[in-house]
Amino acid sequence: MLHYSVVIPAKNEAIGIGDVIRKIANLDGLEEVIVVNDGSADDTAAVAEGAGAKVISHPYSKGNGAAIKTGAKIAKSEIIVFMDGDGQHRPEDIPKLLRGLNAGYDMIVGARNQEGQAGWHRLIANGFYNRFASWMVGHRIEDLTSGFRAVRRTKFLEFISLLPNKFSYPTTITMSFFRAGYSVGYEPVTVLPRAQGSKSHISLWKDGLRFLLIIFKIGTLFSPLKLFFPISLMLGGGGVAYYSYTYLTDGRFTNMGVLLFTTSILVFLMGLVSEQITALMYREK
């Protein structure tokens, strides 16, 4: 049987977090429940402690990702389960995630179905993120942004300095694991409605843009040619098209054509060098 720690980042979740902790306490293999109180203005810390959790409080709100990092650093078990404290993630799904780790995976993500998405706008956005990230890392990603996951702590800590302090930590850790060659699996889970009175701290536009920027950041860090080569190809194609146009109309090769061709070559070489640096970095690991 796997023994594990459960880490719950929480901000103003006093309404539902007590019930979540008490349900987790009934599971086999549990070593500890760590609640990272991220500058809550309500009684989240007191309620969590009263329910039997170990509570670590930030003096002010640092962000969901910062709370995750705090919990991962102090967790005692080699296996960590991350989940929300608002009642959406079911504790009874934890054994399903652990079975995947027991089968040899390094991280198992609780994948939400369409009903588990908070509205059609997030369903569309997450679908785009999943497809784009899958292309970036070369593997199928079923749920890029799910915060419900079980992971091997030592491998998670390898990337902790890359994790942002806000809500896009699942994006970063998922893509990092894939690029590092670690095994990532998915397990369908049921997502419940939030505890009545609890509200989401995610902003659709602000955090959605942050997710997209994180994808580009991780892409350039772990798979540079996936970004540089298409750009180089477009510039080179533009150079060919412009040269053809000026040759047919003026019978000459213009400076703009030279600029497009030169830029195309430079962008490709930048991607190639970046790819080699990345390969050396992972060979050292």
Helices and strands as residue ranges (DSSP letters): E 4-10, H 17-24, E 30-38, H 44-50, E 54-58, H 64-74, E 79-82, G 91-93, H 94-102, E 107-112, G 114-116, H 120-137, E 149-152, H 153-157, G 160-162, H 169-180, E 184-189, H 204-222, H 224-250, H 255-284
